[in-house]
Structures are given as structure tokens and as C-alpha cells.
Amino acid sequence: MITYEYYCETNGKTVEVSHRMSESLKTWGELCQKAGIPLEETPKTTPVERLISGGLLFKGETSSKKSQLPMADPGCGRSNCCRH
């Protein structure tokens, strides 16, 4: 699973949540439910937007084993990580 950041313009809050790449959260209610946080005073139908970021991949069996993919070697010419 990947960790994404979502921003709510109405309340000015940014929330991190993990979900599959195929999922996309559209509202504050969906975001709060997925993150396990209370709605507070923001209506559940309030739109949220996913922020553009590198994201974190969860590797291993527990969420405590977060790890970012290593950066590609700039001299190798590959667009993805070649791990050499």
C-alpha cells in the first residue's frame, strides 16, 4: 500500500492515509473514515484533493516497516530505480 496526502481546502487540513493505487478518495467523509479520524465540524461531503508527492510504499508485514524506494543513479540513464 502507498501513503498519500489529501488536502481539504475548506478546513485547511492535510491528512496522510494509506490505500491501494486503484483507490481515490473524493470527500472529507471518505478520508476521515479511511484515516480513522473524526469528521469534526467539516461536512462529510466536502471535497478533498490528493496532493502530488513521492508517496511511501509499505514493505514487509507491518506498517512500521515504511521505506522509500531508493533514487535512481543519475548516471545510469534509466527512469526507474536500477538498484546498482
Secondary structure by P-SEA (a helix, b strand, c coil): cbbbbbbbcccbbbbbbbbccccccccaaaaaaaaccccccccccbbbbbcccbbbbbcccccccccccccccccccccccccc
